[in-house]
Amino acid sequence: MAGCASPFAAQVKSAGFALSPSGDEEEEALSRLRSAGDRMTTPRRLLVRCLFEASGHRTAEELAAEIQTYAPDVSISTVYRNLEELERLGVVVHLHLGHGPATYHLATEAHGHLVCRKCEIQVEIADGFFADLRRRAIADFGFAIDPRHFAVIGLCATCQADAEDLGDSTAG
């Protein structure tokens, strides 16, 4: 499981989940599970390791495939159950990046996602980007949104330029 260092590992902070200066984030996540009364099973340990070594957002199926290279008997349902528990504890966040399956990543400082509907490039954006939208949703509808759970779909600058070159009036 080497070679997939998470760009977020040093930034993991979420509701009640703050990393110590020791830098042993993976062990701290396992400790959080133990504190919640969860057993430290092999599948759970492997899943946490995969999440910390992963780069970007991964589906449950991708995580299961990686875990199964080390523990072939681990089922996809076990992976899903463990992801749900890790999310409940604030260690991971799941989100929907377009039309595909839900993806999971470490619960970092809150951030949003922009996804190009044409080339599927994904851009992570600071949580503050959605501050006005949050305020408007509360003020106008009494609704508190969680922009970490979904992606905003549109066209990236390159695909907009390509569409304009072809005379596509829906480019903007």
matplotlib code that plots the C-alpha trace (Angstrom):
import matplotlib.pyplot as plt

x = [0.0, 2.9, 3.1, -0.4, 0.3, -2.7, -2.3, -4.8, -3.1, -1.4, -4.7, -7.2, -9.5, -13.2, -15.9, -14.0, -11.2, -8.0, -4.6, -1.8, 1.5, 3.1, 2.1, 0.8, -2.6, -3.4, -2.9, -4.9, -7.8, -7.7, -7.5, -10.6, -12.4, -11.2, -12.4, -15.9, -15.9, -15.2, -13.0, -9.8, -10.4, -8.1, -10.5, -11.0, -7.2, -6.6, -9.4, -7.9, -4.5, -5.9, -7.6, -4.5, -2.3, -4.9, -4.7, -7.9, -11.4, -12.0, -15.1, -15.9, -15.2, -11.7, -11.0, -12.4, -10.2, -7.1, -8.0, -8.7, -5.1, -4.1, -7.2, -9.1, -12.0, -13.1, -16.4, -17.7, -20.4, -17.7, -16.0, -19.3, -20.1, -16.7, -16.9, -20.3, -18.8, -15.7, -18.1, -20.2, -17.0, -16.0, -12.9, -14.2, -16.7, -18.6, -19.7, -21.1, -18.9, -21.2, -23.1, -20.8, -20.8, -20.2, -16.6, -14.8, -11.9, -10.5, -12.4, -10.2, -10.9, -14.2, -13.9, -16.2, -15.9, -16.3, -16.5, -16.4, -19.3, -17.3, -13.7, -14.6, -11.7, -12.3, -11.3, -11.3, -12.3, -12.1, -15.2, -15.6, -16.5, -20.0, -20.4, -22.8, -24.8, -25.1, -26.4, -28.9, -30.2, -30.8, -32.3, -34.5, -35.5, -34.5, -32.3, -28.8, -26.7, -23.7, -21.6, -19.1, -21.6, -22.0, -20.2, -21.1, -21.2, -20.3, -17.7, -14.0, -12.3, -10.7, -14.1, -15.8, -13.3, -13.6, -17.4, -17.2, -14.9, -17.5, -20.3, -22.0, -24.2, -24.5, -20.7, -21.1]
y = [0.0, 2.3, 5.2, 6.7, 9.4, 11.5, 15.2, 15.7, 13.6, 16.5, 18.6, 16.1, 17.9, 17.4, 17.4, 16.1, 14.7, 16.7, 15.2, 15.4, 17.0, 13.5, 13.0, 9.5, 10.2, 6.6, 5.4, 8.3, 7.4, 3.8, 5.1, 7.1, 4.0, 2.1, 5.0, 4.7, 1.0, -0.4, -3.5, -3.2, -5.9, -6.6, -5.2, -2.0, -1.5, -2.1, 0.4, 3.1, 2.5, 2.6, 5.9, 7.5, 6.3, 7.1, 10.2, 12.0, 10.5, 6.8, 4.6, 1.8, -0.6, 0.8, 0.6, -2.9, -4.0, -2.7, -4.3, -7.6, -7.7, -8.2, -9.9, -11.6, -12.7, -9.1, -8.4, -5.1, -5.0, -5.1, -2.1, -0.2, -0.9, 0.3, 3.4, 4.3, 3.9, 6.0, 8.7, 8.6, 9.3, 12.1, 10.4, 10.3, 12.1, 10.7, 12.7, 12.5, 13.7, 13.7, 10.6, 7.9, 6.1, 7.9, 8.6, 8.8, 10.8, 11.8, 14.4, 17.4, 21.0, 21.4, 21.8, 21.8, 20.3, 21.6, 18.9, 19.5, 17.7, 17.3, 16.3, 15.3, 17.3, 17.8, 20.9, 21.2, 24.6, 26.2, 25.9, 29.7, 29.6, 28.4, 30.9, 33.2, 30.2, 28.8, 32.2, 32.6, 29.0, 29.7, 33.2, 32.3, 28.7, 28.0, 25.2, 24.5, 23.0, 20.8, 21.5, 18.9, 16.2, 17.1, 18.5, 21.6, 20.4, 22.8, 23.4, 24.1, 27.0, 24.7, 23.0, 26.4, 27.7, 24.5, 24.8, 28.5, 27.6, 25.2, 27.8, 26.1, 28.7, 26.6, 27.0, 29.6]
z = [0.0, -0.5, -2.9, -2.3, 0.3, 1.0, 0.3, 3.2, 5.9, 7.6, 7.6, 9.0, 11.4, 11.8, 14.4, 17.4, 15.4, 15.7, 15.1, 17.6, 16.7, 16.7, 13.1, 13.6, 12.1, 11.2, 14.7, 16.1, 13.8, 15.1, 18.7, 18.0, 16.9, 20.0, 22.2, 20.6, 21.7, 18.3, 17.9, 15.8, 13.2, 10.3, 7.7, 9.7, 10.2, 6.4, 5.5, 7.7, 6.2, 2.7, 3.4, 4.8, 1.9, -0.7, -2.9, -3.5, -3.4, -3.6, -4.0, -1.6, -4.5, -5.0, -1.3, -1.2, -4.1, -2.4, 0.9, -0.8, -2.1, 1.5, 2.9, 0.1, 2.4, 3.2, 1.6, 0.1, 2.7, 5.4, 3.8, 3.6, 7.2, 8.3, 6.1, 7.7, 11.2, 10.2, 8.9, 12.0, 14.0, 11.8, 10.3, 6.7, 4.6, 1.7, -1.3, -4.7, -7.6, -10.5, -11.7, -10.3, -7.0, -3.7, -2.9, 0.4, 1.7, 5.0, 6.9, 6.3, 6.8, 5.0, 1.3, -1.7, -5.2, -8.7, -11.5, -15.2, -16.9, -20.1, -19.1, -15.5, -14.0, -10.2, -8.4, -4.6, -3.3, 0.1, 2.3, 2.4, -1.3, -0.3, 2.6, 0.7, -0.6, 3.0, 4.3, 1.4, 1.9, 5.6, 5.1, 2.1, 2.8, 6.4, 5.0, 6.2, 3.3, 3.6, 0.4, 1.4, 0.4, -3.3, -6.2, -8.3, -11.9, -14.7, -17.4, -16.7, -18.5, -21.1, -21.9, -22.0, -24.5, -26.6, -26.6, -27.6, -30.4, -31.7, -31.3, -28.4, -26.7, -23.5, -22.8, -20.1]

ax = plt.figure().add_subplot(projection="3d")
ax.plot(x, y, z, "-o")
ax.set_aspect("equal")
plt.show()
